[in-house]
Amino acid sequence: MNLIIRLLLNALAVFILAYLLPGVVLSGNEFVTAIIVAVVLSVLNLFVKPILVIFTLPITILTLGLFLLIINALIILLADELLSGFSVSSIWVAILFSILLSILQSILHSLFKEDKK
């Protein structure tokens, strides 16, 4: 159940950012598309991102971790290519989207966090 709640919160964050950022577009039934984007981003972050991080470890160390922003943007652009209802206009919008998405996700998850007693 916790996984479904986290996925819906991520979809809410994607939906809010698509409404606020001019370079991010959700088409069709927008909230359903946001849920699909949240699922695809979760799967890509689970399988593709660790491989990219390992391959780019020297440049990540050289840039003191800032290259991870580029990796996150590439993951978002890959989701853009895989999904027809989700569109990101440029790499700069993808970087801004990834930064704002992580901030908004942490805010939403802290608001709806269950107390573990």
C-alpha positions in Angstrom: 0.0 0.0 0.0 2.9 2.3 0.8 4.2 1.9 -2.8 0.9 3.0 -4.3 0.7 6.1 -2.1 4.3 7.0 -3.0 3.5 6.5 -6.7 0.4 8.7 -6.5 2.4 11.4 -4.7 5.0 11.3 -7.4 2.3 11.5 -10.0 0.8 14.5 -8.2 4.3 16.1 -8.3 4.6 15.5 -12.0 1.1 16.8 -12.6 1.8 20.0 -10.7 5.2 20.6 -12.4 3.7 20.0 -15.8 1.1 22.7 -15.0 3.7 25.2 -13.7 6.7 24.7 -16.2 6.1 25.9 -19.7 8.4 23.3 -21.4 6.7 20.2 -19.9 3.5 19.0 -21.5 1.1 16.2 -20.5 -1.5 15.3 -23.1 -4.6 13.1 -23.1 -6.0 12.4 -19.7 -3.4 14.4 -17.8 -3.5 12.8 -14.4 -3.5 9.2 -15.9 -0.5 10.3 -18.0 1.2 11.7 -14.9 0.7 8.3 -13.1 2.2 6.6 -16.1 5.1 9.1 -16.1 5.7 8.4 -12.4 5.8 4.6 -13.0 8.1 4.9 -16.0 10.5 7.3 -14.1 10.5 4.9 -11.1 11.4 2.0 -13.4 14.1 4.0 -15.2 15.5 5.2 -11.9 15.5 1.6 -10.6 17.2 0.0 -13.6 18.9 2.5 -15.9 20.2 5.2 -13.5 22.5 2.9 -11.5 24.2 1.8 -14.8 24.6 5.4 -15.9 26.0 6.4 -12.5 28.6 3.6 -12.6 29.7 4.4 -16.2 30.0 8.1 -15.4 31.6 7.8 -12.0 34.9 9.5 -12.9 33.2 12.6 -14.3 30.7 12.6 -11.4 33.7 12.6 -8.9 35.4 15.3 -11.0 32.3 17.5 -10.9 31.7 16.8 -7.2 28.4 15.1 -8.0 26.9 17.8 -10.1 26.9 15.5 -13.1 24.1 13.6 -11.4 21.8 16.5 -12.4 22.6 15.7 -16.1 22.0 12.0 -15.5 18.6 12.8 -13.9 17.8 15.0 -16.9 18.8 12.2 -19.3 16.4 9.9 -17.5 13.6 12.4 -17.9 14.4 12.8 -21.6 14.4 9.0 -22.0 10.9 8.9 -20.4 9.9 11.6 -22.9 11.0 9.4 -25.7 9.3 6.3 -24.3 5.9 8.0 -23.6 3.8 9.6 -26.2 1.7 11.7 -23.8 4.7 13.3 -22.0 6.9 15.9 -23.6 9.9 17.9 -22.4 11.2 20.7 -24.6 14.9 20.8 -23.9 17.7 19.5 -21.6 17.6 22.7 -19.6 13.9 22.2 -18.9 14.6 18.6 -18.0 17.3 19.7 -15.5 14.9 22.2 -13.9 12.1 19.6 -13.9 14.4 17.1 -12.1 15.4 19.6 -9.5 11.9 20.8 -8.8 10.5 17.3 -8.9 12.9 16.1 -6.2 12.1 19.1 -4.1 8.3 18.7 -4.5 8.5 14.9 -3.9 10.3 15.4 -0.7 7.8 18.0 0.5 4.8 15.8 -0.5 6.3 12.7 1.1 7.1 14.6 4.3 3.5 15.9 4.5 1.9 12.5 4.0 4.5 10.5 6.0 3.1 7.8 8.2 4.3 7.6 11.8 6.0 4.3 12.4 5.1 3.3 16.0 
